[in-house]
Amino acid sequence: MNQHEVYNLLCRGELTMAFDTNALFSNKRFRTLCNGINRLKDCDKQYQFNLVVPAPAHAEKLHDLKQAYREHYDFNEYH
């Protein structure tokens, strides 16, 4: 898709953005993107769209966070 096509979907309120695992690994860029989208939605109600993280990408990111914070994560707390 090009920028014009995305803009048209955004204006019609038909835009849904799905993020893959790679997008989630860049935490700062992902949060910056989400914050920018939320500010856009707050400023102008004509821009309505959804942000979606598919379950496999979410599960993989959660697994990686558990591995990274193994010492600080209580595996028994959430089972």
Biopython code that builds the backbone (N, CA, C, O; Angstrom):
import numpy as np
from Bio.PDB.StructureBuilder import StructureBuilder

atoms = [
    (1, "MET", "N", (0.843, -1.191, 0.000)),
    (1, "MET", "CA", (0.000, 0.000, 0.000)),
    (1, "MET", "C", (0.876, 1.236, 0.000)),
    (1, "MET", "O", (1.963, 1.253, 0.576)),
    (2, "ASN", "N", (0.389, 2.247, -0.644)),
    (2, "ASN", "CA", (1.127, 3.494, -0.634)),
    (2, "ASN", "C", (0.487, 4.463, 0.379)),
    (2, "ASN", "O", (-0.557, 4.169, 0.961)),
    (3, "GLN", "N", (1.118, 5.591, 0.569)),
    (3, "GLN", "CA", (0.669, 6.564, 1.561)),
    (3, "GLN", "C", (-0.756, 7.052, 1.266)),
    (3, "GLN", "O", (-1.552, 7.224, 2.189)),
    (4, "HIS", "N", (-1.074, 7.272, 0.013)),
    (4, "HIS", "CA", (-2.408, 7.759, -0.371)),
    (4, "HIS", "C", (-3.488, 6.733, -0.011)),
    (4, "HIS", "O", (-4.545, 7.102, 0.501)),
    (5, "GLU", "N", (-3.227, 5.456, -0.275)),
    (5, "GLU", "CA", (-4.191, 4.405, 0.044)),
    (5, "GLU", "C", (-4.418, 4.292, 1.560)),
    (5, "GLU", "O", (-5.549, 4.119, 2.015)),
    (6, "VAL", "N", (-3.342, 4.389, 2.321)),
    (6, "VAL", "CA", (-3.460, 4.334, 3.785)),
    (6, "VAL", "C", (-4.250, 5.532, 4.290)),
    (6, "VAL", "O", (-5.113, 5.383, 5.155)),
    (7, "TYR", "N", (-3.967, 6.711, 3.764)),
    (7, "TYR", "CA", (-4.684, 7.917, 4.174)),
    (7, "TYR", "C", (-6.175, 7.789, 3.872)),
    (7, "TYR", "O", (-7.002, 8.175, 4.698)),
    (8, "ASN", "N", (-6.527, 7.259, 2.715)),
    (8, "ASN", "CA", (-7.945, 7.083, 2.371)),
    (8, "ASN", "C", (-8.633, 6.124, 3.335)),
    (8, "ASN", "O", (-9.757, 6.386, 3.762)),
    (9, "LEU", "N", (-7.983, 5.027, 3.683)),
    (9, "LEU", "CA", (-8.556, 4.092, 4.653)),
    (9, "LEU", "C", (-8.710, 4.752, 6.014)),
    (9, "LEU", "O", (-9.710, 4.546, 6.702)),
    (10, "LEU", "N", (-7.722, 5.545, 6.398)),
    (10, "LEU", "CA", (-7.771, 6.247, 7.678)),
    (10, "LEU", "C", (-8.943, 7.214, 7.720)),
    (10, "LEU", "O", (-9.665, 7.266, 8.716)),
    (11, "CYS", "N", (-9.138, 7.964, 6.675)),
    (11, "CYS", "CA", (-10.243, 8.937, 6.630)),
    (11, "CYS", "C", (-11.613, 8.258, 6.638)),
    (11, "CYS", "O", (-12.576, 8.816, 7.165)),
    (12, "ARG", "N", (-11.709, 7.070, 6.065)),
    (12, "ARG", "CA", (-12.975, 6.344, 6.064)),
    (12, "ARG", "C", (-13.197, 5.553, 7.350)),
    (12, "ARG", "O", (-14.264, 4.969, 7.543)),
    (13, "GLY", "N", (-12.198, 5.532, 8.231)),
    (13, "GLY", "CA", (-12.323, 4.782, 9.472)),
    (13, "GLY", "C", (-12.229, 3.290, 9.278)),
    (13, "GLY", "O", (-12.752, 2.522, 10.085)),
    (14, "GLU", "N", (-11.570, 2.873, 8.222)),
    (14, "GLU", "CA", (-11.473, 1.456, 7.896)),
    (14, "GLU", "C", (-10.067, 0.908, 8.067)),
    (14, "GLU", "O", (-9.779, -0.190, 7.589)),
    (15, "LEU", "N", (-9.193, 1.633, 8.729)),
    (15, "LEU", "CA", (-7.801, 1.211, 8.829)),
    (15, "LEU", "C", (-7.581, 0.400, 10.102)),
    (15, "LEU", "O", (-7.903, 0.846, 11.203)),
    (16, "THR", "N", (-7.035, -0.777, 9.934)),
    (16, "THR", "CA", (-6.600, -1.607, 11.053)),
    (16, "THR", "C", (-5.141, -1.942, 10.816)),
    (16, "THR", "O", (-4.775, -2.437, 9.750)),
    (17, "MET", "N", (-4.312, -1.673, 11.807)),
    (17, "MET", "CA", (-2.895, -1.968, 11.697)),
    (17, "MET", "C", (-2.584, -3.177, 12.566)),
    (17, "MET", "O", (-2.862, -3.177, 13.765)),
    (18, "ALA", "N", (-2.009, -4.201, 11.959)),
    (18, "ALA", "CA", (-1.599, -5.397, 12.689)),
    (18, "ALA", "C", (-0.077, -5.412, 12.759)),
    (18, "ALA", "O", (0.609, -5.173, 11.764)),
    (19, "PHE", "N", (0.429, -5.693, 13.934)),
    (19, "PHE", "CA", (1.872, -5.677, 14.146)),
    (19, "PHE", "C", (2.395, -7.096, 14.267)),
    (19, "PHE", "O", (1.796, -7.940, 14.934)),
    (20, "ASP", "N", (3.518, -7.346, 13.614)),
    (20, "ASP", "CA", (4.136, -8.652, 13.745)),
    (20, "ASP", "C", (5.161, -8.612, 14.873)),
    (20, "ASP", "O", (5.369, -7.575, 15.503)),
    (21, "THR", "N", (5.784, -9.732, 15.113)),
    (21, "THR", "CA", (6.737, -9.843, 16.217)),
    (21, "THR", "C", (7.881, -8.851, 16.067)),
    (21, "THR", "O", (8.321, -8.262, 17.054)),
    (22, "ASN", "N", (8.364, -8.661, 14.856)),
    (22, "ASN", "CA", (9.491, -7.743, 14.641)),
    (22, "ASN", "C", (9.154, -6.327, 15.088)),
    (22, "ASN", "O", (10.004, -5.642, 15.657)),
    (23, "ALA", "N", (7.945, -5.886, 14.842)),
    (23, "ALA", "CA", (7.542, -4.539, 15.259)),
    (23, "ALA", "C", (7.549, -4.414, 16.776)),
    (23, "ALA", "O", (7.879, -3.356, 17.312)),
    (24, "LEU", "N", (7.189, -5.481, 17.464)),
    (24, "LEU", "CA", (7.123, -5.435, 18.917)),
    (24, "LEU", "C", (8.500, -5.437, 19.568)),
    (24, "LEU", "O", (8.640, -5.011, 20.715)),
    (25, "PHE", "N", (9.514, -5.907, 18.859)),
    (25, "PHE", "CA", (10.842, -5.984, 19.454)),
    (25, "PHE", "C", (11.501, -4.621, 19.588)),
    (25, "PHE", "O", (12.400, -4.452, 20.412)),
    (26, "SER", "N", (11.084, -3.671, 18.815)),
    (26, "SER", "CA", (11.613, -2.316, 18.947)),
    (26, "SER", "C", (10.664, -1.540, 19.855)),
    (26, "SER", "O", (9.824, -0.774, 19.381)),
    (27, "ASN", "N", (10.805, -1.743, 21.163)),
    (27, "ASN", "CA", (9.865, -1.180, 22.126)),
    (27, "ASN", "C", (9.681, 0.325, 21.988)),
    (27, "ASN", "O", (8.553, 0.817, 21.997)),
    (28, "LYS", "N", (10.777, 1.053, 21.863)),
    (28, "LYS", "CA", (10.676, 2.507, 21.781)),
    (28, "LYS", "C", (9.936, 2.939, 20.518)),
    (28, "LYS", "O", (9.071, 3.813, 20.577)),
    (29, "ARG", "N", (10.266, 2.343, 19.393)),
    (29, "ARG", "CA", (9.595, 2.706, 18.134)),
    (29, "ARG", "C", (8.130, 2.314, 18.167)),
    (29, "ARG", "O", (7.281, 3.058, 17.677)),
    (30, "PHE", "N", (7.817, 1.150, 18.740)),
    (30, "PHE", "CA", (6.425, 0.693, 18.822)),
    (30, "PHE", "C", (5.611, 1.623, 19.715)),
    (30, "PHE", "O", (4.503, 2.019, 19.353)),
    (31, "ARG", "N", (6.157, 1.974, 20.884)),
    (31, "ARG", "CA", (5.444, 2.895, 21.785)),
    (31, "ARG", "C", (5.294, 4.274, 21.158)),
    (31, "ARG", "O", (4.247, 4.906, 21.303)),
    (32, "THR", "N", (6.309, 4.743, 20.474)),
    (32, "THR", "CA", (6.240, 6.044, 19.805)),
    (32, "THR", "C", (5.138, 6.037, 18.752)),
    (32, "THR", "O", (4.366, 6.990, 18.648)),
    (33, "LEU", "N", (5.066, 4.965, 17.974)),
    (33, "LEU", "CA", (4.017, 4.844, 16.957)),
    (33, "LEU", "C", (2.633, 4.824, 17.610)),
    (33, "LEU", "O", (1.737, 5.548, 17.176)),
    (34, "CYS", "N", (2.452, 4.008, 18.638)),
    (34, "CYS", "CA", (1.153, 3.921, 19.323)),
    (34, "CYS", "C", (0.768, 5.258, 19.942)),
    (34, "CYS", "O", (-0.391, 5.664, 19.859)),
    (35, "ASN", "N", (1.714, 5.943, 20.556)),
    (35, "ASN", "CA", (1.429, 7.251, 21.145)),
    (35, "ASN", "C", (1.024, 8.261, 20.082)),
    (35, "ASN", "O", (0.098, 9.045, 20.289)),
    (36, "GLY", "N", (1.711, 8.246, 18.947)),
    (36, "GLY", "CA", (1.356, 9.148, 17.855)),
    (36, "GLY", "C", (-0.039, 8.865, 17.322)),
    (36, "GLY", "O", (-0.801, 9.790, 17.043)),
    (37, "ILE", "N", (-0.370, 7.603, 17.181)),
    (37, "ILE", "CA", (-1.700, 7.221, 16.705)),
    (37, "ILE", "C", (-2.764, 7.649, 17.700)),
    (37, "ILE", "O", (-3.804, 8.179, 17.308)),
    (38, "ASN", "N", (-2.516, 7.426, 18.981)),
    (38, "ASN", "CA", (-3.490, 7.830, 19.995)),
    (38, "ASN", "C", (-3.680, 9.345, 20.029)),
    (38, "ASN", "O", (-4.800, 9.822, 20.207)),
    (39, "ARG", "N", (-2.604, 10.099, 19.860)),
    (39, "ARG", "CA", (-2.734, 11.565, 19.818)),
    (39, "ARG", "C", (-3.548, 11.995, 18.603)),
    (39, "ARG", "O", (-4.380, 12.896, 18.698)),
    (40, "LEU", "N", (-3.312, 11.358, 17.475)),
    (40, "LEU", "CA", (-4.075, 11.672, 16.261)),
    (40, "LEU", "C", (-5.556, 11.388, 16.487)),
    (40, "LEU", "O", (-6.406, 12.198, 16.117)),
    (41, "LYS", "N", (-5.868, 10.248, 17.089)),
    (41, "LYS", "CA", (-7.266, 9.894, 17.347)),
    (41, "LYS", "C", (-7.902, 10.869, 18.334)),
    (41, "LYS", "O", (-9.079, 11.200, 18.197)),
    (42, "ASP", "N", (-7.137, 11.336, 19.331)),
    (42, "ASP", "CA", (-7.667, 12.276, 20.313)),
    (42, "ASP", "C", (-7.916, 13.655, 19.716)),
    (42, "ASP", "O", (-8.850, 14.349, 20.118)),
    (43, "CYS", "N", (-7.080, 14.057, 18.754)),
    (43, "CYS", "CA", (-7.197, 15.386, 18.161)),
    (43, "CYS", "C", (-8.355, 15.491, 17.183)),
    (43, "CYS", "O", (-9.002, 16.534, 17.086)),
    (44, "ASP", "N", (-8.609, 14.431, 16.472)),
    (44, "ASP", "CA", (-9.617, 14.493, 15.417)),
    (44, "ASP", "C", (-10.379, 13.173, 15.383)),
    (44, "ASP", "O", (-9.832, 12.142, 14.991)),
    (45, "LYS", "N", (-11.613, 13.211, 15.785)),
    (45, "LYS", "CA", (-12.420, 11.994, 15.905)),
    (45, "LYS", "C", (-12.723, 11.347, 14.553)),
    (45, "LYS", "O", (-13.219, 10.222, 14.511)),
    (46, "GLN", "N", (-12.433, 12.043, 13.443)),
    (46, "GLN", "CA", (-12.678, 11.429, 12.144)),
    (46, "GLN", "C", (-11.688, 10.292, 11.894)),
    (46, "GLN", "O", (-11.964, 9.396, 11.096)),
    (47, "TYR", "N", (-10.543, 10.321, 12.570)),
    (47, "TYR", "CA", (-9.545, 9.278, 12.395)),
    (47, "TYR", "C", (-9.782, 8.178, 13.421)),
    (47, "TYR", "O", (-9.333, 8.278, 14.563)),
    (48, "GLN", "N", (-10.475, 7.149, 13.017)),
    (48, "GLN", "CA", (-10.741, 6.014, 13.892)),
    (48, "GLN", "C", (-10.193, 4.748, 13.251)),
    (48, "GLN", "O", (-10.548, 4.396, 12.126)),
    (49, "PHE", "N", (-9.345, 4.092, 13.969)),
    (49, "PHE", "CA", (-8.804, 2.832, 13.463)),
    (49, "PHE", "C", (-8.311, 2.006, 14.627)),
    (49, "PHE", "O", (-8.256, 2.475, 15.764)),
    (50, "ASN", "N", (-7.954, 0.776, 14.330)),
    (50, "ASN", "CA", (-7.585, -0.178, 15.364)),
    (50, "ASN", "C", (-6.122, -0.573, 15.248)),
    (50, "ASN", "O", (-5.564, -0.667, 14.155)),
    (51, "LEU", "N", (-5.521, -0.802, 16.403)),
    (51, "LEU", "CA", (-4.187, -1.380, 16.480)),
    (51, "LEU", "C", (-4.359, -2.807, 16.969)),
    (51, "LEU", "O", (-5.028, -3.039, 17.976)),
    (52, "VAL", "N", (-3.771, -3.757, 16.277)),
    (52, "VAL", "CA", (-3.961, -5.163, 16.601)),
    (52, "VAL", "C", (-2.602, -5.846, 16.744)),
    (52, "VAL", "O", (-1.715, -5.677, 15.907)),
    (53, "VAL", "N", (-2.457, -6.615, 17.815)),
    (53, "VAL", "CA", (-1.285, -7.462, 17.981)),
    (53, "VAL", "C", (-1.794, -8.904, 17.960)),
    (53, "VAL", "O", (-2.478, -9.329, 18.892)),
    (54, "PRO", "N", (-1.469, -9.657, 16.911)),
    (54, "PRO", "CA", (-1.940, -11.039, 16.824)),
    (54, "PRO", "C", (-1.434, -11.877, 18.001)),
    (54, "PRO", "O", (-0.352, -11.628, 18.532)),
    (55, "ALA", "N", (-2.220, -12.861, 18.395)),
    (55, "ALA", "CA", (-1.891, -13.699, 19.550)),
    (55, "ALA", "C", (-0.504, -14.341, 19.452)),
    (55, "ALA", "O", (0.217, -14.340, 20.450)),
    (56, "PRO", "N", (-0.094, -14.888, 18.304)),
    (56, "PRO", "CA", (1.252, -15.480, 18.255)),
    (56, "PRO", "C", (2.366, -14.450, 18.513)),
    (56, "PRO", "O", (3.352, -14.759, 19.183)),
    (57, "ALA", "N", (2.209, -13.244, 17.988)),
    (57, "ALA", "CA", (3.212, -12.206, 18.221)),
    (57, "ALA", "C", (3.227, -11.804, 19.692)),
    (57, "ALA", "O", (4.295, -11.596, 20.267)),
    (58, "HIS", "N", (2.053, -11.695, 20.301)),
    (58, "HIS", "CA", (1.957, -11.355, 21.716)),
    (58, "HIS", "C", (2.602, -12.446, 22.567)),
    (58, "HIS", "O", (3.348, -12.144, 23.498)),
    (59, "ALA", "N", (2.321, -13.700, 22.257)),
    (59, "ALA", "CA", (2.883, -14.815, 23.025)),
    (59, "ALA", "C", (4.403, -14.853, 22.910)),
    (59, "ALA", "O", (5.099, -15.114, 23.891)),
    (60, "GLU", "N", (4.919, -14.591, 21.703)),
    (60, "GLU", "CA", (6.370, -14.598, 21.516)),
    (60, "GLU", "C", (7.030, -13.457, 22.288)),
    (60, "GLU", "O", (8.084, -13.642, 22.897)),
    (61, "LYS", "N", (6.412, -12.288, 22.261)),
    (61, "LYS", "CA", (6.961, -11.149, 23.008)),
    (61, "LYS", "C", (6.922, -11.430, 24.508)),
    (61, "LYS", "O", (7.884, -11.128, 25.214)),
    (62, "LEU", "N", (5.840, -11.996, 24.997)),
    (62, "LEU", "CA", (5.735, -12.337, 26.415)),
    (62, "LEU", "C", (6.801, -13.350, 26.799)),
    (62, "LEU", "O", (7.420, -13.224, 27.856)),
    (63, "HIS", "N", (7.023, -14.345, 25.963)),
    (63, "HIS", "CA", (8.063, -15.338, 26.214)),
    (63, "HIS", "C", (9.430, -14.665, 26.320)),
    (63, "HIS", "O", (10.204, -14.954, 27.232)),
    (64, "ASP", "N", (9.717, -13.770, 25.383)),
    (64, "ASP", "CA", (11.005, -13.073, 25.396)),
    (64, "ASP", "C", (11.167, -12.203, 26.638)),
    (64, "ASP", "O", (12.260, -12.130, 27.199)),
    (65, "LEU", "N", (10.104, -11.548, 27.072)),
    (65, "LEU", "CA", (10.171, -10.736, 28.285)),
    (65, "LEU", "C", (10.423, -11.610, 29.514)),
    (65, "LEU", "O", (11.194, -11.238, 30.399)),
    (66, "LYS", "N", (9.775, -12.762, 29.562)),
    (66, "LYS", "CA", (10.009, -13.696, 30.671)),
    (66, "LYS", "C", (11.464, -14.141, 30.693)),
    (66, "LYS", "O", (12.064, -14.245, 31.763)),
    (67, "GLN", "N", (12.035, -14.405, 29.527)),
    (67, "GLN", "CA", (13.434, -14.819, 29.455)),
    (67, "GLN", "C", (14.365, -13.680, 29.884)),
    (67, "GLN", "O", (15.344, -13.902, 30.596)),
    (68, "ALA", "N", (14.053, -12.480, 29.451)),
    (68, "ALA", "CA", (14.914, -11.336, 29.754)),
    (68, "ALA", "C", (14.876, -10.962, 31.232)),
    (68, "ALA", "O", (15.880, -10.521, 31.792)),
    (69, "TYR", "N", (13.719, -11.137, 31.860)),
    (69, "TYR", "CA", (13.551, -10.738, 33.260)),
    (69, "TYR", "C", (13.352, -11.945, 34.162)),
    (69, "TYR", "O", (12.619, -11.881, 35.148)),
    (70, "ARG", "N", (14.009, -13.041, 33.818)),
    (70, "ARG", "CA", (13.864, -14.303, 34.528)),
    (70, "ARG", "C", (14.020, -14.146, 36.037)),
    (70, "ARG", "O", (13.243, -14.725, 36.796)),
    (71, "GLU", "N", (15.002, -13.380, 36.483)),
    (71, "GLU", "CA", (15.259, -13.232, 37.919)),
    (71, "GLU", "C", (14.140, -12.476, 38.631)),
    (71, "GLU", "O", (13.925, -12.660, 39.829)),
    (72, "HIS", "N", (13.435, -11.632, 37.895)),
    (72, "HIS", "CA", (12.419, -10.768, 38.489)),
    (72, "HIS", "C", (10.994, -11.230, 38.197)),
    (72, "HIS", "O", (10.034, -10.590, 38.625)),
    (73, "TYR", "N", (10.856, -12.323, 37.480)),
    (73, "TYR", "CA", (9.539, -12.779, 37.048)),
    (73, "TYR", "C", (9.161, -14.032, 37.824)),
    (73, "TYR", "O", (9.909, -15.010, 37.823)),
    (74, "ASP", "N", (8.017, -14.013, 38.480)),
    (74, "ASP", "CA", (7.532, -15.163, 39.220)),
    (74, "ASP", "C", (6.639, -15.991, 38.310)),
    (74, "ASP", "O", (5.478, -15.644, 38.091)),
    (75, "PHE", "N", (7.169, -17.071, 37.784)),
    (75, "PHE", "CA", (6.428, -17.907, 36.838)),
    (75, "PHE", "C", (5.196, -18.529, 37.476)),
    (75, "PHE", "O", (4.217, -18.795, 36.779)),
    (76, "ASN", "N", (5.217, -18.763, 38.762)),
    (76, "ASN", "CA", (4.094, -19.393, 39.457)),
    (76, "ASN", "C", (2.947, -18.427, 39.729)),
    (76, "ASN", "O", (1.816, -18.853, 39.963)),
    (77, "GLU", "N", (3.231, -17.149, 39.699)),
    (77, "GLU", "CA", (2.214, -16.150, 40.024)),
    (77, "GLU", "C", (1.080, -16.132, 39.001)),
    (77, "GLU", "O", (-0.054, -15.815, 39.361)),
    (78, "TYR", "N", (1.345, -16.453, 37.770)),
    (78, "TYR", "CA", (0.351, -16.318, 36.710)),
    (78, "TYR", "C", (-0.142, -17.658, 36.169)),
    (78, "TYR", "O", (-0.782, -17.691, 35.118)),
    (79, "HIS", "N", (0.134, -18.741, 36.849)),
    (79, "HIS", "CA", (-0.310, -20.050, 36.349)),
    (79, "HIS", "C", (-1.446, -20.572, 37.160)),
    (79, "HIS", "O", (-1.950, -21.661, 36.887)),
]
sb = StructureBuilder()
sb.init_structure("model")
sb.init_model(0)
sb.init_chain("A")
sb.init_seg("    ")
for serial, (resi, resn, name, xyz) in enumerate(atoms, 1):
    if name == "N":
        sb.init_residue(resn, " ", resi, " ")
    sb.init_atom(name, np.array(xyz, "f"), 0.0, 1.0, " ", f" {name:<3s}", serial, name[0])
structure = sb.get_structure()
